[in-house]
Amino acid sequence: MFGWILSKIIGTQNEREIKRLRPLVEKINSLEPEVQKLSDAQLREKTAQFRERLAAGETLDD
């Protein structure tokens, strides 16, 4: 019973994880229209650029 009350107050572990990830998902979804416009060749080039940036030490947050 105590667990049920606690989950109602602070949410379940899954609910907290979803809440934590929601801003990241929204940011990714906002990029979709731009990426959809790219041709296959442009998408391959963009992928190569991302790999170079990661190899240079940039993080996904940069």
Buried (B, 14 or more C-beta within 10 A) or exposed (E): EEEEEEEEEEEEEEEEEEEEEEEEEEEEEEEEEEEEEEEEEEEEEEEEEEEEEEEEEEEEEE
